């Protein structure tokens, strides 16, 4: 695996963790988030687990739907928001 591939996987996992953290801070279940996304609970579970079938676009758009701002996404990408500390609920 190349360094670029490893970095992409880490980025996707960071976005997945951020989505789970943001959903939980908002008090939403996976089913409730799925309804907002017009998707299924199993898809949300895949998103939160970093499943390879989930696109970066879907992760980012889901975070934005939950109120993430571009600055929040930038912190996640930089590694400063892995626990969701800086993002507003």
C-alpha positions in Angstrom: 0.0 0.0 0.0 1.4 3.4 -0.9 1.6 6.3 1.5 -1.1 8.1 -0.5 -3.4 5.1 -0.2 -2.8 4.9 3.6 -3.4 8.6 3.9 -6.7 8.3 2.1 -7.8 5.5 4.3 -7.0 7.5 7.4 -8.9 10.5 6.1 -11.9 8.4 5.4 -11.8 6.8 8.9 -11.5 10.3 10.5 -14.6 11.5 8.6 -16.4 8.3 9.6 -15.5 8.9 13.3 -16.6 12.5 13.0 -19.9 11.5 11.5 -20.6 9.0 14.4 -19.5 11.5 17.0 -21.6 14.3 15.5 -24.7 12.0 15.2 -24.3 10.8 18.8 -23.8 14.4 20.2 -27.1 15.3 18.4 -28.8 12.4 20.1 -29.8 10.8 16.8 -29.9 7.0 16.2 -28.6 5.5 13.1 -32.2 5.0 12.0 -33.0 8.7 12.5 -30.0 9.8 10.6 -30.8 7.4 7.8 -34.2 8.9 7.5 -32.7 12.4 7.1 -30.3 11.1 4.5 -33.1 9.1 2.7 -31.0 6.1 3.2 -31.0 3.0 5.4 -29.6 2.2 8.9 -27.3 -0.3 7.5 -25.8 2.3 5.1 -25.3 4.7 8.1 -23.5 1.8 10.0 -21.3 1.3 7.0 -20.5 5.0 6.8 -19.6 5.1 10.5 -17.4 2.0 10.2 -15.4 3.3 7.3 -16.6 0.7 4.9 -14.8 0.9 1.5 -18.1 1.0 -0.4 -18.9 4.4 1.1 -17.8 7.4 -0.9 -16.1 10.5 0.5 -18.8 12.5 -1.1 -21.5 10.7 1.0 -19.5 11.2 4.2 -18.9 14.9 3.6 -22.5 15.6 2.6 -23.8 13.7 5.6 -21.6 15.7 7.9 -22.8 18.9 6.3 -26.4 17.8 6.8 -25.6 17.4 10.5 -24.4 21.0 10.7 -20.7 20.6 10.1 -19.0 23.7 8.7 -16.1 23.7 6.3 -13.8 24.6 9.2 -15.0 21.5 11.1 -14.2 19.3 8.1 -10.8 21.0 7.8 -10.0 20.2 11.5 -11.1 16.6 10.9 -8.9 16.3 7.9 -6.0 17.8 9.8 -6.6 15.4 12.6 -7.6 17.9 15.2 -11.3 16.8 15.4 -11.1 13.1 15.8 -13.2 13.3 19.0 -15.5 16.0 17.6 -14.3 18.4 20.3 -14.3 21.5 18.1 -17.5 21.0 16.2 -20.7 22.5 17.5 -23.5 20.1 18.2 
